[in-house]
Amino acid sequence: MTDPKILIVEDDLDVAEMLNSYFRGQGYEVFAVNWGRDGVRSATTVHPDLVILDIRLPDIDGFEVATQLRSERRTHDIPIIFLTEKRDRADRLRGLELGGDDYITKPFDMQELHLRVRNALRRMNRGALTDPISGLPVGEFLDERLSEYMRKGSYAVLLISLENMDGFREAYGFVAADDVLRAVSVMITNTLRELSSPDDFLGHMAPTEFLLVVPSGNLPGLKDRLRIRLGQSLEYFYPAKDRAQTLKLSSRLAVKLAELQLLPRQFADPEKLKQELVRLKQ
């Protein structure tokens, strides 16, 4: 079995060298470039298993690099982890909409980055069928199921977005953040079982975004129960000494919901449906 190949596109020479040395030491074959256009060329010739991509580059930015990679057949499916100083929600959404697999902000924890690289490679090797943290469907599995519901109609889709996870992860670490995602997935799953039907479906639209599909008549009660249950639980993910102060912060963990009723052939493909849910959430 050959070593996984990583392409690093990073214009900060110190960061690029640090990443190069670290991942080589972990058994990866590493290629590093400092310009966006070189990143696109390298991806088509080296065909890496994963790209670590800075957004702020001296020629074309990382978003344009990702766009070009996703538009080329040979590089369309390569996992991309954005590495950037940008913390705005709009930047994260843009990166995910362009097909980014993850988004890490600087300064970053090297062990966390390594785990996210490993998880992205595992998802790729498994055909990106399930999320490595929650075990819920993602990627092609999610899209296949959504396509089935889109043909039938008479279903409702609920997006449950866990907001401000980046800030929580920076404050308490990646292990605590992953524990939050697991706990939230369990709470959603248990709530779904209380009002279950054979046609219920739960998956991930993004690592912090859960997607439910249920018969239309079941959605109101399910949505209300989830809003209450999740809203009451989020503060307990913080250490007891921080809870009082955390409740005053606008950047604390929060849940946003967006819903829509599916009509037969309402959307051309699952991607259009997901884009509409993102728009409704905003």
C-alpha positions as CSV (number, residue, x, y, z in Angstrom):
1,M,0.0,0.0,0.0
2,T,1.5,3.4,-1.1
3,D,1.7,6.3,1.3
4,P,-1.2,8.8,1.0
5,K,-0.2,11.9,-1.1
6,I,-0.9,15.4,0.3
7,L,-0.7,18.6,-1.7
8,I,-0.1,21.7,0.4
9,V,-0.9,25.0,-1.2
10,E,0.3,27.7,1.2
11,D,2.2,30.9,0.5
12,D,3.6,31.3,4.1
13,L,6.9,29.6,3.7
14,D,7.2,28.8,7.4
15,V,3.8,27.3,7.6
16,A,4.4,25.3,4.4
17,E,7.7,23.9,5.7
18,M,6.1,23.1,9.1
19,L,3.3,21.1,7.4
20,N,5.7,19.5,5.0
21,S,8.0,18.2,7.8
22,Y,5.1,17.1,10.0
23,F,3.2,15.1,7.5
24,R,6.3,13.5,6.0
25,G,7.1,12.4,9.6
26,Q,3.6,10.9,9.8
27,G,4.3,8.7,6.7
28,Y,2.6,10.8,4.0
29,E,4.1,11.7,0.6
30,V,4.0,15.5,0.6
31,F,4.1,18.1,-2.3
32,A,4.1,21.8,-1.5
33,V,3.5,24.9,-3.7
34,N,3.1,28.5,-2.8
35,W,0.9,29.8,-5.6
36,G,-2.7,29.0,-6.5
37,R,-2.1,28.3,-10.1
38,D,0.8,26.0,-9.2
39,G,-1.6,24.2,-6.9
40,V,-4.0,23.6,-9.8
41,R,-1.2,22.4,-12.0
42,S,0.2,20.1,-9.3
43,A,-3.1,18.6,-8.5
44,T,-3.6,17.6,-12.2
45,T,-0.1,16.0,-12.5
46,V,0.5,14.6,-9.0
47,H,-3.2,13.7,-8.3
48,P,-2.9,13.9,-4.5
49,D,-5.2,12.0,-2.2
50,L,-6.0,15.3,-0.4
51,V,-5.3,19.0,-0.7
52,I,-4.6,21.4,2.2
53,L,-5.5,24.8,0.7
54,D,-4.8,28.2,2.0
55,I,-7.4,30.8,1.0
56,R,-5.2,33.9,0.9
57,L,-2.7,33.3,-1.9
58,P,-0.6,35.7,-3.9
59,D,-2.2,35.1,-7.4
60,I,-5.6,33.4,-7.4
61,D,-7.3,32.8,-4.0
62,G,-8.1,29.4,-2.6
63,F,-11.7,29.6,-3.6
64,E,-10.7,29.9,-7.2
65,V,-8.3,27.0,-6.8
66,A,-11.1,24.9,-5.4
67,T,-13.5,25.9,-8.2
68,Q,-11.0,24.9,-10.8
69,L,-10.2,21.6,-9.1
70,R,-13.9,20.8,-8.8
71,S,-14.5,21.6,-12.5
72,E,-11.8,19.2,-13.7
73,R,-12.7,15.5,-14.0
74,R,-9.3,14.3,-12.8
75,T,-9.4,16.4,-9.6
76,H,-13.2,16.7,-9.0
77,D,-13.3,14.2,-6.1
78,I,-10.0,15.1,-4.3
79,P,-10.8,16.1,-0.6
80,I,-10.0,19.7,0.2
81,I,-9.3,21.1,3.6
82,F,-9.3,24.9,3.7
83,L,-6.6,26.4,5.9
84,T,-7.0,30.1,6.5
85,E,-7.1,33.1,8.8
86,K,-10.6,34.0,7.6
87,R,-13.2,33.3,10.4
88,D,-16.3,34.9,8.8
89,R,-19.3,32.6,8.5
90,A,-19.8,33.7,4.9
91,D,-16.2,32.4,4.0
92,R,-16.9,29.0,5.7
93,L,-20.2,28.7,3.8
94,R,-18.5,29.6,0.5
95,G,-15.8,27.1,1.1
96,L,-18.3,24.3,1.8
97,E,-20.5,25.3,-1.1
98,L,-17.4,24.9,-3.4
99,G,-17.0,21.3,-2.2
100,G,-14.5,21.8,0.6
101,D,-14.5,18.9,3.0
102,D,-13.3,20.8,6.1
103,Y,-12.3,24.3,7.2
104,I,-9.5,25.0,9.7
105,T,-8.6,28.5,11.0
106,K,-5.2,29.7,11.9
107,P,-3.6,29.4,14.4
108,F,-4.4,25.7,14.3
109,D,-3.7,22.6,16.4
110,M,-1.4,20.3,14.4
111,Q,-2.9,17.2,15.9
112,E,-6.4,18.4,15.1
113,L,-5.4,19.0,11.5
114,H,-3.8,15.6,11.3
115,L,-7.0,14.0,12.6
116,R,-9.1,15.9,10.1
117,V,-6.8,14.9,7.3
118,R,-7.1,11.3,8.4
119,N,-10.9,11.5,8.6
120,A,-11.2,13.0,5.2
121,L,-9.0,10.3,3.7
122,R,-11.1,7.6,5.5
123,R,-14.3,9.2,4.1
124,M,-12.8,9.1,0.6
125,N,-11.6,5.5,1.0
126,R,-15.1,4.5,2.1
127,G,-16.7,6.4,-0.7
128,A,-17.7,9.2,1.7
129,L,-20.8,7.2,2.8
130,T,-20.8,8.0,6.5
131,D,-19.4,10.8,8.8
132,P,-16.5,9.4,10.9
133,I,-17.7,11.2,14.0
134,S,-21.4,10.6,14.0
135,G,-21.7,7.6,11.7
136,L,-24.5,9.3,9.8
137,P,-24.8,9.3,6.0
138,V,-23.0,11.9,4.0
139,G,-21.9,12.5,0.4
140,E,-23.3,10.2,-2.3
141,F,-25.3,8.2,0.2
142,L,-27.1,11.4,1.4
143,D,-27.7,12.6,-2.2
144,E,-29.1,9.2,-3.3
145,R,-31.6,9.3,-0.5
146,L,-32.5,12.9,-1.1
147,S,-33.2,12.1,-4.7
148,E,-35.6,9.4,-3.7
149,Y,-37.6,11.8,-1.5
150,M,-37.5,14.5,-4.1
151,R,-39.2,12.2,-6.6
152,K,-41.9,11.3,-4.1
153,G,-42.8,14.6,-2.7
154,S,-45.1,15.0,0.4
155,Y,-42.1,15.1,2.7
156,A,-40.5,17.9,4.8
157,V,-36.8,18.6,5.1
158,L,-35.4,20.1,8.2
159,L,-31.8,21.5,8.4
160,I,-30.4,21.6,12.0
161,S,-27.2,23.7,12.0
162,L,-24.9,23.8,15.0
163,E,-23.5,27.4,15.0
164,N,-20.2,28.7,16.3
165,M,-18.4,25.4,16.5
166,D,-15.1,27.0,15.4
167,G,-15.0,29.2,18.4
168,F,-15.9,26.3,20.8
169,R,-13.2,24.1,19.2
170,E,-10.6,26.9,19.5
171,A,-11.5,27.3,23.2
172,Y,-11.8,23.7,24.3
173,G,-10.1,21.6,21.7
174,F,-11.1,19.2,18.9
175,V,-11.9,16.3,21.3
176,A,-14.5,18.4,23.1
177,A,-15.9,19.6,19.8
178,D,-16.2,16.1,18.4
179,D,-18.0,15.1,21.6
180,V,-20.5,17.8,21.1
181,L,-21.2,16.6,17.5
182,R,-21.7,13.0,18.7
183,A,-24.0,14.1,21.6
184,V,-26.1,16.3,19.3
185,S,-26.4,13.5,16.7
186,V,-27.6,11.1,19.5
187,M,-30.1,13.6,20.8
188,I,-31.5,14.1,17.3
189,T,-31.6,10.4,16.7
190,N,-33.4,9.7,20.0
191,T,-35.9,12.5,19.3
192,L,-36.6,11.1,15.9
193,R,-37.3,7.7,17.3
194,E,-39.9,9.1,19.7
195,L,-41.9,10.3,16.7
196,S,-40.6,7.8,14.2
197,S,-42.0,6.5,11.0
198,P,-40.5,4.0,8.5
199,D,-39.7,6.8,6.1
200,D,-37.6,9.0,8.4
201,F,-34.0,9.8,7.3
202,L,-31.2,11.6,9.1
203,G,-27.8,12.5,7.6
204,H,-25.1,15.2,7.4
205,M,-25.2,18.1,4.9
206,A,-21.9,19.3,6.4
207,P,-20.0,18.3,9.6
208,T,-22.0,20.7,11.7
209,E,-25.3,20.5,9.7
210,F,-27.8,17.7,10.2
211,L,-30.5,17.0,7.6
212,L,-33.8,15.3,8.5
213,V,-36.4,14.1,6.0
214,V,-39.8,13.1,7.5
215,P,-43.4,12.9,6.4
216,S,-44.8,16.5,6.3
217,G,-47.3,15.9,9.1
218,N,-44.6,14.9,11.5
219,L,-42.4,17.9,11.1
220,P,-44.1,20.5,13.4
221,G,-44.0,18.4,16.6
222,L,-40.5,17.1,15.8
223,K,-39.1,20.6,15.1
224,D,-40.5,22.0,18.4
225,R,-39.2,19.1,20.4
226,L,-35.7,19.4,18.9
227,R,-35.6,23.2,19.4
228,I,-36.4,22.8,23.1
229,R,-34.2,19.8,23.7
230,L,-31.1,21.1,21.9
231,G,-31.6,24.6,23.2
232,Q,-31.6,23.4,26.8
233,S,-28.6,21.1,26.3
234,L,-26.0,23.3,24.6
235,E,-24.9,25.2,27.7
236,Y,-23.9,21.9,29.4
237,F,-21.2,21.3,26.8
238,Y,-19.2,24.1,28.5
239,P,-17.3,23.5,31.7
240,A,-19.3,24.6,34.7
241,K,-16.9,27.5,35.5
242,D,-17.6,29.0,32.1
243,R,-21.4,28.6,31.8
244,A,-22.5,31.9,33.3
245,Q,-20.1,33.9,31.2
246,T,-20.8,31.9,28.0
247,L,-24.6,32.7,28.2
248,K,-23.7,36.4,27.6
249,L,-21.7,35.8,24.5
250,S,-23.1,36.1,21.0
251,S,-20.5,33.5,19.9
252,R,-21.8,30.7,22.1
253,L,-23.0,27.4,20.7
254,A,-26.4,27.8,19.1
255,V,-28.8,26.0,16.9
256,K,-30.4,27.3,13.7
257,L,-33.2,25.6,11.9
258,A,-34.4,25.8,8.3
259,E,-37.3,23.8,6.8
260,L,-39.0,23.3,3.5
261,Q,-41.8,21.2,2.1
262,L,-40.8,18.9,-0.8
263,L,-42.9,18.9,-3.9
264,P,-42.3,16.3,-6.7
265,R,-39.6,17.6,-9.1
266,Q,-39.3,20.8,-7.2
267,F,-35.5,20.8,-7.4
268,A,-33.4,19.6,-10.3
269,D,-30.9,17.8,-8.1
270,P,-30.0,17.4,-4.4
271,E,-27.4,20.2,-4.6
272,K,-30.2,22.7,-5.5
273,L,-32.2,21.5,-2.5
274,K,-29.2,22.0,-0.1
275,Q,-28.4,25.4,-1.5
276,E,-32.0,26.5,-0.8
277,L,-31.8,25.2,2.8
278,V,-28.6,27.3,3.3
279,R,-30.4,30.3,1.9
280,L,-33.4,29.8,4.2
281,K,-31.1,29.4,7.2
282,Q,-29.5,32.8,6.6
